Amino acid sequence: MLMIIDINALADDTHRLGFIQREIPDWQAFYRPELIEKDTVFPGAAKALELAIGHFYTPIFIAGRPESTRGATTRWLADKL
């Protein structure tokens, strides 16, 4: 069975929110690869994913991030999960 997962449901990006919670959001800064790689995993998210895979679910990861963040996002997934 497939399980579709929005990466942003796993990644805690609160340390980057200051860039977009202003009068003129700075999306370029928000999506800087070196900052994406510093995102943490929400508590329990990795364990939930592990349990789902243990029950024969195949995760399909999706994201609404710019293509320019693919490398940082891929590294984040490999490092954090």
C-alpha positions as CSV (number, residue, x, y, z in Angstrom):
1,M,0.0,0.0,0.0
2,L,1.2,3.5,-0.7
3,M,1.3,6.3,1.9
4,I,1.6,9.9,0.6
5,I,3.5,12.1,2.9
6,D,4.0,15.9,2.7
7,I,7.6,16.5,3.8
8,N,6.4,19.6,5.6
9,A,4.4,17.4,7.9
10,L,7.7,15.9,9.0
11,A,10.0,18.9,9.0
12,D,9.9,21.5,11.8
13,D,10.8,24.7,10.0
14,T,9.9,27.1,12.7
15,H,13.5,28.4,12.8
16,R,12.9,29.7,9.2
17,L,9.5,31.3,9.7
18,G,10.8,34.7,10.6
19,F,11.7,35.2,6.9
20,I,8.1,34.9,5.8
21,Q,6.2,36.3,8.8
22,R,6.9,39.9,7.8
23,E,5.2,42.5,5.7
24,I,7.2,41.4,2.6
25,P,8.0,37.7,2.9
26,D,11.5,36.7,1.9
27,W,10.9,33.3,0.3
28,Q,14.4,33.1,-1.2
29,A,15.8,33.3,2.3
30,F,13.2,30.9,3.7
31,Y,14.2,28.2,1.2
32,R,18.0,28.6,1.6
33,P,19.4,25.1,1.4
34,E,21.7,25.4,4.4
35,L,18.7,26.4,6.5
36,I,16.5,23.6,5.2
37,E,19.1,21.1,6.3
38,K,18.8,22.5,9.8
39,D,15.1,21.6,10.1
40,T,14.4,19.1,12.8
41,V,11.9,16.3,12.7
42,F,8.6,16.8,14.5
43,P,8.5,14.6,17.6
44,G,7.0,11.3,16.8
45,A,7.1,11.7,13.0
46,A,10.1,9.4,12.4
47,K,8.6,6.7,14.7
48,A,5.2,7.0,12.9
49,L,6.9,6.6,9.5
50,E,8.9,3.6,10.8
51,L,5.7,1.9,12.1
52,A,3.9,2.5,8.8
53,I,6.8,1.0,6.8
54,G,6.7,-1.9,9.2
55,H,3.1,-2.5,8.3
56,F,4.1,-2.7,4.6
57,Y,3.3,0.9,3.6
58,T,5.5,2.4,0.9
59,P,6.0,6.1,1.5
60,I,5.8,8.5,-1.4
61,F,7.2,11.9,-0.4
62,I,5.7,15.1,-1.8
63,A,6.5,18.8,-1.2
64,G,5.4,22.2,-2.4
65,R,9.0,23.4,-2.3
66,P,10.8,25.0,-5.2
67,E,12.9,22.7,-7.4
68,S,16.0,24.5,-6.3
69,T,15.6,22.9,-2.8
70,R,15.5,19.3,-4.1
71,G,19.2,18.6,-3.1
72,A,18.8,20.0,0.4
73,T,15.5,18.2,0.9
74,T,16.9,14.9,-0.3
75,R,19.9,15.3,2.0
76,W,17.5,16.2,4.9
77,L,15.4,13.1,4.3
78,A,18.6,10.9,4.2
79,D,20.1,12.5,7.3
80,K,17.0,12.8,9.5
81,L,14.8,9.8,8.7
